[in-house]
Amino acid sequence: MTKEDVFKVEDMACNACVNTITKTLSNNENISNISCNLESKDVSVTYDEEKVDVEEIISALDNIGFSATIKKKP
């Protein structure tokens, strides 16, 4: 089942950061869409929740030097 979550990535500061995040997450075939908003420092990720979990996404970002937290839905 496809799920979308939004992650706060406070240390995403420039277009190179956006490109690095997008490239890294797109390497996972179970992630179908990545959208980065540099101004709000949000990264929206659509993924197959049966094959990828939130911690795996956070860990992938951490491995490339970005600390991420999942944003709580209102």
Secondary structure, DSSP 8 states (H G I E B T S, - for coil): -EEEEEEE-TT--SHHHHHHHHHHHHTSTTEEEEEEETTTTEEEEEEETTT--HHHHHHHHHHTT---EE----
